[in-house]
């Protein structure tokens, strides 16, 4: 995971340099190390912004849930009051007068409407509670990189410094990778028996004399000739 993030950081620096042309700050050239630390700080800031946004979302859910519960309490009180009026109107002996029948039917209608509202609020409350549980259990990361992740990332930075033989703060943001287009393709390999194998193989069949001082080198069509001082 950290290696993938390391590669993403390098891609971001390339984008900054070659696409946005951010290669100087206050007239001074930007180094690769400076650009990397700047991007890391921006990533850390983004993590904090996500945390703030998440906290605001949870607060909004709590606010909606509190308002819903308040409406439930008010609706429950309305149901009690309406039910009392309904029972009073229903217990009027028949045949009821026009006014009594109208009161009875109005109370019945209002009671059904309150029940419907109460059921809707219960459903809304359950949805909000579920959203709240999911939000509290799936918060964003607290940090961009843990202490261990940062140590691994620093190892990748150190390895990059080793490859370039200089600290990242002294590498040009724009030109540090200019030789990438000319590097050899394929996998990284090593010579098992050491690089001494190369000159040994190249010297096969040649008259090589050690500890001799070369007096003259002559180039001819037939080859190269050395005149040495005999000792």
LOVEXZA-858275 format. One record per residue: residue in three letters; x, y negated, z of N, C-alpha, C in turn. Coordinates in pm, whole numbers, padded with zeros to 5 digits, always signed. Atoms other than C-alpha are relative to their C-alpha. Last residue first. Example, Ala and Ser with C-alpha at 12.3 -4.5 7.8 and 13.67 -1.06 7.14 Angstrom:
BEGIN
ser-00082+00119-00006+01367+00106+00714-00077-00109+00073 ala+00089+00119+00000+01230+00450+00780+00090-00120+00000 
***
This chain:
BEGIN
unk-00064+00018-00130+06171+00489-01666+00065+00132+00044 unk-00034-00125-00067+06061+00457-02023+00074-00028+00130 unk-00138+00002-00050+05900+00134-02121+00025+00130+00074 unk-00018+00013-00143+05587+00191-02323+00147-00001+00035 unk-00142-00018-00026+05495+00131-02686+00023-00027+00148 unk-00059+00069-00114+05127+00186-02742+00149+00030+00008 unk-00127-00055-00049+04962+00278-03071+00054-00090+00112 unk-00063+00099-00087+04599+00234-03177+00124+00064+00062 unk+00024-00003-00143+04462+00433-03467+00070-00111+00073 unk-00001-00137-00052+04509+00539-03828-00024+00008+00150 unk+00116-00071+00054+04406+00205-03966-00011+00140+00058 unk-00014-00042+00139+04658+00036-03740-00127+00073-00044 unk+00124-00049+00059+04649-00163-03414+00024+00033-00147 unk+00009+00019+00145+04977-00197-03225-00129+00063-00052 unk+00117-00071+00050+05006-00250-02850-00013-00032-00148 unk+00061+00051+00121+05346-00341-02705-00119+00087-00039 unk-00081+00108+00059+05549-00310-02387-00071-00064-00118 unk+00024+00014+00143+05307-00106-02175+00077-00121-00051 unk+00023+00140+00038+05452-00023-01832-00014-00010-00152 unk-00089+00050+00104+05411+00344-01739-00037-00143-00034 unk-00113+00069-00062+05264+00477-01414+00105-00044-00103 unk+00022+00085-00117+05034+00718-01598+00130-00061+00049 unk-00114-00006-00091+05070+00858-01945-00021-00101+00113 unk+00007+00103-00106+04763+00933-02154+00115+00022+00097 unk-00130-00006-00068+04802+01120-02479+00006-00113+00102 unk-00087+00118+00014+04438+01158-02577+00130+00019+00080 unk-00072-00002+00127+04255+01485-02638+00093-00118-00021 unk-00034-00134+00047+03999+01421-02359+00068-00007-00137 unk-00144-00014+00017+04017+01062-02241+00042+00137-00050 unk-00048+00083+00112+03648+00981-02296+00149+00021-00028 unk+00053-00055+00126+03543+01275-02080+00051-00078-00119 unk-00062-00131+00021+03770+01171-01793-00045+00061-00132 unk-00134+00016+00059+03666+00807-01831+00070+00133-00024 unk+00003+00074+00127+03296+00906-01789+00140-00022-00057 unk+00024-00092+00111+03337+01178-01524+00005-00072-00135 unk-00133-00036+00053+03488+00923-01288-00012+00098-00116 unk-00026+00068+00128+03131+00793-01257+00140+00028-00055 unk-00063+00130-00011+03047+01048-00990+00035-00057-00136 unk-00139-00015-00046+02983+01422-00998+00074-00132+00011 unk-00014-00088-00116+02604+01389-01009+00142+00005+00055 unk-00093-00106+00041+02588+01089-01238+00033+00085+00121 unk-00133+00012-00059+02277+00889-01142+00086+00116-00048 unk-00076-00124-00014+01948+00823-01314+00134-00027+00067 unk-00131+00024-00060+01677+00558-01307+00070+00134+00022 unk-00016-00017-00145+01395+00649-01543+00141-00037+00047 unk-00012-00136-00056+01340+00512-01889+00021+00000+00149 unk+00127-00067-00030+01402+00182-02066+00027+00137+00061 unk+00015-00131+00061+01726-00011-02041-00133+00063+00042 unk-00045-00112-00081+01691-00376-01947-00026+00132-00071 unk-00114-00067+00062+01669-00643-02212+00049+00120+00080 unk+00033-00038+00138+01324-00790-02145+00112+00081-00066 unk+00091-00114-00001+01393-00784-01770-00032+00049-00141 unk-00060-00114+00069+01698-01008-01816-00092+00122-00005 unk-00013+00024+00144+01508-01329-01743+00060+00118-00075 unk+00028-00126+00068+01393-01201-01403+00018-00011-00152 unk-00061-00112-00070+01550-01474-01184-00019+00133-00074 unk-00095-00076+00080+01481-01747-01441+00052+00127+00065 unk+00028-00009+00143+01171-01933-01332+00089+00099-00072 unk+00134-00054+00021+01174-01881-00957-00025+00026-00149 unk+00089+00089+00073+01550-01933-00948-00134+00067-00023 unk+00039-00048+00133+01716-01716-00685-00098-00098-00064 unk-00091+00059+00099+01890-01895-00396-00032+00047-00142 unk+00012+00146-00006+01610-01844-00142+00092-00069-00102 unk+00113+00043+00082+01588-01480-00249-00012-00152-00004 unk+00126+00019-00073+01936-01416-00108-00110-00053-00091 unk+00011+00135-00058+02200-01301-00360-00130-00010+00078 unk-00125+00041-00065+02333-00982-00521-00004-00143+00054 unk-00043+00125+00062+02031-00950-00753+00126-00058+00062 unk-00005-00017+00146+01962-00582-00682+00052-00124-00070 unk-00111-00090+00032+02055-00627-00315+00016+00014-00151 unk-00123+00079-00018+01823-00928-00287+00123+00084-00034 unk-00004+00089+00114+01541-00716-00432+00125-00090+00006 unk-00041-00083+00114+01617-00445-00178+00010-00084-00127 unk-00144-00025-00015+01603-00706+00096+00053+00083-00117 unk-00069+00126+00030+01263-00824-00030+00151+00020+00007 unk+00008+00017+00146+01139-00463-00038+00070-00129-00042 unk-00095-00097+00057+01266-00421+00320+00000-00010-00153 unk-00134+00060-00009+01088-00745+00413+00106+00096-00053 unk-00009+00099+00107+00764-00589+00285+00138-00066+00000 unk-00017-00075+00125+00822-00286+00508+00014-00096-00118 unk-00135-00059-00003+00876-00512+00809+00028+00075-00130 unk-00093+00108+00032+00567-00714+00714+00145+00051+00002 unk+00009+00027+00144+00360-00395+00702+00099-00108-00040 unk-00069-00110+00067+00484-00301+01051-00001-00022-00152 unk-00144+00014-00026+00389-00641+01192+00079+00109-00073 unk-00036-00033-00137+00050-00614+01023+00150-00018+00018 unk-00093-00111-00014-00010-00799+00699+00025+00025+00148 unk-00037-00034+00137-00296-01027+00600+00093+00119-00002 unk-00126+00056+00049-00433-01024+00953+00020+00040-00145 unk-00043+00108-00089-00766-00971+01126+00125-00071-00051 unk-00125-00027-00072-00905-00771+00834+00039-00121+00085 unk-00124+00008+00079-01263-00849+00738+00121+00028+00087 unk-00061+00132+00011-01556-00727+00948+00126+00002-00084 unk-00076+00006+00125-01743-00407+00880+00058-00139-00022 unk-00083-00119+00014-01886-00303+01217+00088-00001-00124 unk-00094-00006-00113-02021-00646+01313+00095+00120-00011 unk-00094+00112+00009-02175-00690+00968+00104+00006+00111 unk-00091-00023+00113-02332-00343+00964+00106-00110-00008 unk-00086-00114-00036-02481-00386+01314+00103+00025-00111 unk-00092+00046-00103-02612-00732+01221+00097+00111+00041 unk-00101+00085+00065-02765-00611+00897+00106-00046+00101 unk-00083-00090+00079-02944-00332+01089+00112-00079-00070 unk-00082-00076-00095-03072-00580+01349+00094+00095-00073 unk-00104+00090-00051-03190-00813+01072+00093+00073+00098 unk-00095+00026+00107-03377-00532+00896+00116-00087+00048 unk-00078-00122+00019-03540-00419+01221+00105-00018-00109 unk-00092-00013-00113-03649-00775+01300+00089+00123-00017 unk-00108+00098+00021-03799-00819+00953+00103+00011+00111 unk-00082-00049+00111-04000-00499+00994+00119-00093-00026 unk-00071-00118-00051-04124-00612+01335+00093+00056-00107 unk-00110+00049-00083-04208-00953+01187+00081+00114+00060 unk-00103+00056+00090-04412-00794+00910+00121-00049+00080 unk-00066-00113+00066-04601-00580+01165+00112-00049-00092 unk-00081-00068-00101-04677-00888+01377+00078+00116-00062 unk-00117+00083-00023-04797-01086+01074+00094+00068+00099 unk-00081-00007+00122-05035-00804+00977+00131-00079+00018 unk-00061-00133+00003-05162-00778+01334+00093+00017-00121 unk-00107+00000-00101-05214-01154+01343+00070+00135+00005 unk-00110+00081+00053-05407-01142+01015+00117-00003+00097 unk-00068-00079+00103-05623-00856+01145+00121-00075-00058 unk-00070-00108-00069-05704-01055+01459+00076+00088-00099 unk-00122+00055-00058-05786-01365+01255+00082+00108+00070 unk-00094+00035+00108-06033-01172+01039+00133-00050+00058 unk-00046-00125+00058-06200-01012+01342+00104-00026-00111 unk-00094-00059-00096-06219-01348+01521+00057+00131-00055 unk-00122+00081+00002-06374-01507+01213+00105+00057+00094 unk-00075-00034+00122-06623-01220+01182+00131-00082-00011 unk-00048-00138-00007-06736-01252+01543+00087+00034-00121 unk-00109-00002-00096-06763-01631+01528+00063+00139+00008 unk-00111+00069+00063-06975-01613+01211+00123+00001+00090 unk-00053-00091+00102-07199-01353+01372+00121-00061-00071 unk-00071-00109-00069-07240-01571+01681+00061+00098-00099 unk-00122+00052-00058-07321-01880+01471+00081+00109+00068 unk-00094+00030+00110-07571-01695+01256+00133-00048+00057 unk+00037+00121+00075-07738-01553+01566+00104-00023-00109 unk-00071+00121-00034-07666-01198+01664-00054-00117-00081 unk-00054+00073+00116-07924-00922+01641+00066-00131+00045 unk+00062+00018+00130-07758-00776+01829-00152-00008+00017 unk+00104-00096+00044-07611-00830+02171-00054-00034-00139 unk+00128+00073+00008-07291-01038+02199-00106+00096-00055 unk+00092-00045-00103-07018-00789+02290-00131-00080+00005 unk+00052-00133+00035-06833-00839+01961-00104+00048+00099 unk+00094+00013+00112-06795-01214+02018-00062+00134-00034 unk+00115+00079-00046-06643-01165+02367-00104-00010-00111 unk+00080-00086-00088-06422-00884+02241-00124-00074+00050 unk+00066-00101+00083-06303-01103+01951-00090+00089+00086 unk+00114+00064+00068-06233-01399+02178-00079+00101-00082 unk+00096+00038-00105-06017-01177+02402-00124-00064-00062 unk+00070-00122-00038-05849-01021+02095-00103-00028+00110 unk+00101-00027+00102-05769-01369+01965-00080+00125+00035 unk+00105+00103-00007-05594-01459+02289-00112+00028-00099 unk+00072-00014-00128-05398-01134+02307-00118-00098+00008 unk+00081-00122+00009-05308-01143+01937-00082+00018+00127 unk+00117+00032+00082-05195-01506+01967-00092+00121-00012 unk+00088+00082-00083-04966-01406+02256-00128-00037-00075 unk+00057-00090-00100-04818-01128+02044-00096-00074+00092 unk+00106-00075+00068-04773-01376+01759-00068+00096+00096 unk+00113+00091+00023-04580-01614+01987-00118+00074-00064 unk+00059+00031-00130-04356-01333+02114-00123-00090-00016 unk+00068-00121-00048-04296-01206+01761-00071-00027+00133 unk+00126-00009+00073-04221-01560+01641-00080+00123+00044 unk+00086+00106-00054-03958-01591+01915-00136+00003-00068 unk+00050-00048-00129-03815-01255+01814-00090-00103+00067 unk+00098-00105+00026-03791-01374+01453-00060+00052+00131 unk+00122+00065+00048-03619-01699+01556-00111+00103-00024 unk+00059+00072-00114-03364-01505+01762-00131-00067-00040 unk+00058-00100-00088-03303-01265+01474-00066-00065+00121 unk+00122-00051+00063-03255-01552+01230-00070+00101+00090 unk+00099+00108-00002-03007-01719+01466-00133+00045-00060 unk+00048+00013-00138-02821-01393+01526-00108-00108+00009 unk+00087-00115-00027-02803-01337+01150-00057-00006+00142 unk+00125+00023+00073-02670-01691+01098-00098+00114+00023 unk+00076+00102-00076-02409-01637+01371-00135-00028-00067 unk+00053-00066-00119-02300-01314+01198-00083-00098+00084 unk+00106-00092+00044-02265-01494+00864-00065+00069+00120 unk+00117+00083+00032-02072-01779+01026-00117+00088-00043 unk+00057+00045-00127-01836-01524+01181-00123-00086-00022 unk+00065-00116-00061-01783-01361+00841-00066-00038+00133 unk+00123-00026+00077-01711-01696+00675-00078+00116+00061 unk+00093+00108-00034-01460-01779+00950-00134+00021-00070 unk+00044-00022-00137-01292-01440+00908-00102-00105+00042 unk+00095-00112+00004-01282-01481+00531-00053+00029+00139 unk+00124+00053+00058-01123-01824+00575-00107+00109-00008 unk+00067+00080-00103-00864-01674+00810-00133-00055-00051 unk+00049-00093-00101-00776-01405+00553-00077-00075+00109 unk+00121-00061+00057-00750-01672+00283-00062+00099+00098 unk+00107+00099-00011-00506-01864+00501-00131+00057-00053 unk+00038+00004-00142-00292-01553+00538-00113-00100+00024 unk+00074-00123-00026-00294-01512+00159-00046+00004+00146 unk+00131+00017+00062-00193-01876+00115-00088+00123+00023 unk+00075+00092-00086+00090-01825+00365-00140-00024-00056 unk+00037-00074-00121+00205-01517+00171-00081-00088+00094 unk+00113-00085+00036+00195-01719-00153-00046+00081+00120 unk+00116+00085+00021+00416-01987+00001-00124+00083-00032 unk+00050+00039-00132+00657-01727+00137-00123-00090-00012 unk+00057-00118-00065+00692-01575-00212-00059-00036+00136 unk+00129-00030+00064+00740-01914-00379-00068+00119+00068 unk+00095+00104-00040+01013-02015-00134-00138+00030-00055 unk+00032-00020-00140+01195-01685-00185-00103-00100+00051 unk+00090-00115-00009+01174-01716-00564-00043+00023+00145 unk-00064-00131+00002+01327-02061-00545-00105+00111+00008 unk+00057-00092-00097+01153-02382-00643+00071+00135-00013 unk+00043-00131+00052+01361-02642-00822-00049+00091+00112 unk-00096-00105-00032+01367-02989-00660-00052+00133-00054 unk-00120+00010+00084+01191-03290-00810+00104+00106+00024 unk-00072+00123-00035+00940-03316-00527+00133-00010-00075 unk+00077+00069-00104+00842-02955-00592+00083-00119+00045 unk-00067+00107-00075+00965-02791-00912-00097-00060+00101 unk-00142-00036-00018+00883-02464-01091+00078-00106+00077 unk-00033+00054-00132+00502-02469-01091+00143+00043+00033 unk-00121+00083+00008+00461-02415-01466+00029-00071+00132 unk+00034+00131-00058+00104-02284-01423+00116-00097-00002 unk+00132+00041+00045+00148-01987-01660-00037-00140+00051 unk+00012-00003+00146+00520-01913-01645-00135-00047-00052 unk-00111+00056+00077+00610-02010-01291-00031-00014-00148 unk-00027+00138-00043+00292-01962-01091+00103-00066-00092 unk+00112+00081+00048+00197-01652-01292+00021-00148+00035 unk-00015+00010+00146+00541-01501-01237-00110-00088-00058 unk-00107+00098+00023+00512-01578-00865+00024-00020-00149 unk+00052+00133-00031+00174-01403-00857+00106-00107-00022 unk+00085+00039+00113+00315-01097-01033-00056-00141+00021 unk-00090+00035+00109+00591-01083-00770-00079-00043-00124 unk-00063+00128-00034+00329-01096-00496+00095-00045-00110 unk+00100+00105+00024+00127-00822-00664+00057-00139+00030 unk+00007+00020+00146+00438-00602-00680-00101-00109-00035 unk-00127+00061+00041+00493-00648-00305-00001-00029-00150 unk+00014+00141-00034+00124-00572-00243+00126-00077-00039 unk+00096+00058+00096+00160-00242-00428-00017-00149+00024 unk-00072+00011+00127+00472-00164-00225-00090-00060-00107 unk-00086+00117-00009+00279-00243+00092+00078-00021-00130 unk+00083+00120+00000+00000+00000+00000+00086-00126+00000 
***
